[in-house]
């Protein structure tokens, strides 16, 4: 209906539409697209009531900066008095007692939340197939996965079921599905957005991310939801720039852009993705920018470091889901020990169980130093090596994914490692805590979307967003 929030505000100011009409439109699209399995719950009556209130505020001249923005939220972000399950049976029937800080800030600026979206269970997965509510289908090709874990959130934006989605990104969970569905996926610097109200997977990696139709919309939403928060001890106290007002590169300035040679030249990189990535590199060079291939000898350690540390953190974070306090409780238990075992065995899916077991193993007394401690040391080395790149270059450019989206059912218990390898280009930003964004970069020979990833130094979202907008128009 509208390609950007700027178009929406113009239409609202000219009285060509109303917020209620916008919500009605998206509700109709959601109904027509039920087969995609993108939404687990739609807040129909509540969204319409909110729309009426915002329309009145617009008439009174008191509307917030997101008035008319229709938002969907991934099922790992808490919204007070609404269900939140992390797409898992272990949280069956659970209602949140409070709202995430990001949600409160959206609502304070008059955004309308239309529903909660499917995802990989506890945000663990790269295909959206581990959800206990069934897979979400890619709207571009219904036989393919939309990526994960925020696959449904990406599909919802791509299929126009909402204007913006809030997802979460622990190792690429916003950027990878953005690439697979042809939208923009922004992962900010770790600590830029409060994690209060985000169900934890791996606490030192998790970030709330934004899925949008364009860079400008992502910049505006980040501007609203970022910033310090008394409820999150890890959130940054740095001031929040006016991202949406600074999306133009300095005129005449020539940038220094790096790309890791092994990522673009890899024999495992899909030919169309390689061609489109190189074409963008050549286009930058043609504009007079310096684009240089750099070596990153620690590349092969990214995934092992990521999976050792995230599974360790997950095994600790998910210990709280025990069948005692809330959520699913097995009716087959006979004592407290069997209650824990049965509830967790029945409530958690296979992928979550696998990662809990891996994490418990690497944290065990016999293997703690061999795996967890060593991975922490390697993480520091990766961070230092990445920071060194940014001493000489403004941005790091690479494909978002190495392949197009797989077909639904391609990944099984036997080849699950292939799914993990799909995160190869996205995990670096999470391991080092730096911001990254995936923007559309054309399509392959079969019409499937391709993503291009831009990474910047910590808290340089302002520069990264301006550069990404420039790249999108190049």
Helices and strands as residue ranges (DSSP letters): H 5-13, H 19-32, G 34-36, E 39-42, H 44-60, E 70-74, G 89-91, H 101-108, E 112-117, G 121-123, H 151-158, E 164-169, H 175-181, E 184-187, E 207-212, H 215-225, G 243-245, E 256-260, H 261-265, H 271-286, E 290-294, G 299-301, H 302-317, G 318-320, H 336-347, H 350-363, I 368-373, H 374-392, E 395-399, G 413-415, H 416-421, H 427-432, E 436-443, E 449-455, H 461-473
